[in-house]
Amino acid sequence: PNILIRVKDTKPPKITKLDEIRINDIDIETIDLEKYFQITDQYDNNPRVILKFFDTELNDESSLKKRLSKGEKIKFEYMAIDESGNSTERFNCLIIPVDTIAPNIEVVDLEILDADSVIEKSLKVVDNFIYQCNLNKNYYICEEEVDYDTFNNMVQRGYLGKIRYQAIDLAGNTSGYYYQSIKLIDTTQ
């Protein structure tokens, strides 16, 4: 007589426990969260990982990538489940995007009537993450670096001024140097 022995799988799979996943901004477009988890099971050759995002607006892969590419941290929970329905406990994990891209500055040279009111409006700092960048400024008159008061005074007297900008994002990435020429228009003549 043939004897059939059925083994009932009652043990959950094992999964690597991760508190956080760091991903470089340049790798966000190709993110595959499941590859970060190693799952093994005693009987099932294909146990799965189940991901659940706390933010209900993250309902597809493109919305996840969009939010990560702006620098937002995303929290989710995960667990492993096997073919028999056995599952691990739920674990929390945080995806942390890592900023590796330097900010960019857009400036235009100006011929203006009032130096203070227009200079900042003619400058645009662009970064891939949503966090504000710091902006370093150096002032020049006749190719010589001067302080702001001297710069403002000399521009008011008709000298051509230049401002050198460099943006630094929260991760420490720095832009190149960008120069802006400032020339005050004499309207009294």
C-alpha positions in Angstrom: 0.0 0.0 0.0 1.1 3.5 -0.8 1.1 5.9 2.1 0.6 9.6 1.4 2.0 11.9 3.9 1.0 15.6 3.8 3.0 18.1 5.6 1.1 21.1 6.8 3.1 24.3 6.7 2.4 26.3 9.9 5.6 28.4 10.1 5.8 31.9 8.6 8.6 32.8 6.2 11.7 34.7 7.4 12.4 38.2 6.1 15.3 40.6 6.5 14.3 43.3 8.9 15.0 46.8 7.7 14.3 50.0 9.6 15.3 52.3 6.6 16.2 52.1 3.0 18.5 54.9 1.6 18.3 55.5 -2.1 20.3 58.0 -4.2 18.2 60.5 -6.1 19.6 59.2 -9.4 18.4 55.7 -8.6 14.8 56.6 -7.7 13.4 56.1 -11.3 14.5 52.4 -11.1 13.6 51.7 -7.5 12.3 48.2 -6.8 11.5 47.9 -3.1 11.0 44.2 -3.1 14.7 43.6 -4.0 15.7 45.1 -0.6 14.1 42.2 1.2 15.4 38.6 1.3 12.7 36.1 2.1 13.1 32.4 2.9 10.5 29.8 3.7 10.9 26.2 4.8 8.4 24.8 2.2 7.4 27.6 -0.1 9.9 28.5 -2.9 8.1 31.8 -3.7 7.2 33.6 -0.5 6.1 37.2 -1.1 6.6 40.6 0.5 3.6 42.7 1.2 4.1 46.5 1.3 1.6 49.0 2.8 2.2 52.7 2.7 0.9 54.8 5.6 0.1 57.7 3.1 -3.0 56.6 1.2 -2.1 59.0 -1.7 0.8 56.7 -2.6 -1.4 54.3 -4.6 1.0 53.5 -7.4 4.7 53.3 -8.3 4.8 56.6 -10.2 3.4 58.6 -7.2 6.0 57.0 -5.0 8.8 57.9 -7.4 7.5 61.5 -7.8 7.4 62.1 -4.0 10.8 60.5 -3.4 12.4 62.5 -6.3 11.4 65.7 -4.4 13.3 64.5 -1.3 10.3 63.4 0.8 10.8 60.5 3.2 8.2 57.8 2.9 7.1 55.4 5.7 5.6 52.0 5.0 5.1 48.7 6.7 5.9 45.3 5.3 5.6 41.6 6.0 6.3 38.3 4.3 3.6 35.7 3.5 4.0 32.2 2.1 1.7 30.0 -0.1 0.0 28.5 3.0 -1.0 32.0 4.2 1.5 32.1 7.1 2.9 35.6 7.6 5.5 37.4 9.6 4.7 40.2 11.9 4.5 43.6 10.3 7.6 45.8 10.4 8.0 49.6 9.8 10.5 51.0 7.3 11.4 54.5 6.2 12.7 55.3 2.6 15.2 58.1 2.7 16.1 59.7 -0.6 19.8 60.8 -0.7 20.5 64.1 -2.5 23.5 63.8 -4.8 22.6 66.4 -7.4 23.9 70.0 -7.0 21.5 72.9 -7.3 21.5 75.2 -10.3 21.3 79.0 -10.4 19.6 81.1 -13.1 20.6 84.8 -13.2 20.2 87.6 -15.7 22.4 90.7 -16.0 20.6 93.9 -14.9 20.4 97.5 -15.8 18.2 98.9 -13.1 16.9 102.1 -11.5 17.0 100.8 -7.8 19.6 98.2 -6.9 17.9 96.8 -3.8 14.4 96.1 -5.2 15.3 94.0 -8.2 18.4 92.0 -7.6 16.9 89.2 -5.6 13.9 88.9 -8.0 16.2 88.3 -11.0 17.7 85.2 -9.4 16.3 81.7 -9.4 17.8 78.8 -7.5 16.6 75.4 -8.6 17.2 72.1 -6.8 15.8 68.6 -7.3 14.7 68.3 -3.7 12.1 70.5 -2.1 14.3 71.9 0.7 15.6 75.4 0.5 19.2 76.0 -0.5 21.7 78.4 1.1 23.0 81.0 -1.2 26.6 82.4 -0.9 27.1 85.9 -2.4 30.4 87.7 -3.1 30.4 91.3 -4.4 32.8 92.7 -6.9 33.6 96.2 -8.3 36.3 96.4 -11.0 37.1 92.7 -10.5 38.0 93.3 -6.8 35.9 91.7 -4.0 34.2 94.2 -1.8 31.6 94.1 1.1 28.0 94.7 0.4 27.9 98.3 1.6 30.9 99.3 -0.7 29.3 97.4 -3.6 26.0 99.2 -3.1 27.7 102.6 -2.8 29.8 102.1 -5.9 26.9 100.8 -8.0 24.9 103.9 -6.9 27.8 106.0 -8.2 27.7 104.4 -11.6 30.2 101.6 -11.4 29.5 98.2 -12.9 29.1 95.7 -10.1 29.2 91.9 -10.3 27.7 89.4 -7.8 29.1 85.9 -7.7 26.5 83.3 -6.5 26.9 79.7 -5.3 24.0 77.6 -4.0 24.5 74.9 -1.5 21.7 72.4 -0.8 20.8 70.7 2.4 23.0 67.6 1.5 26.0 69.9 0.9 26.0 69.6 -2.9 27.3 72.9 -4.3 26.5 74.6 -7.6 29.1 76.1 -9.8 29.7 79.9 -9.6 27.2 82.1 -11.4 27.9 85.8 -12.0 25.5 88.6 -12.4 26.4 92.1 -13.7 24.6 95.0 -12.1 24.5 98.5 -13.8 22.5 101.4 -12.4 20.8 103.5 -15.1 21.3 107.2 -14.6 17.9 108.8 -15.3 19.0 112.3 -14.3 20.5 113.2 -17.7 
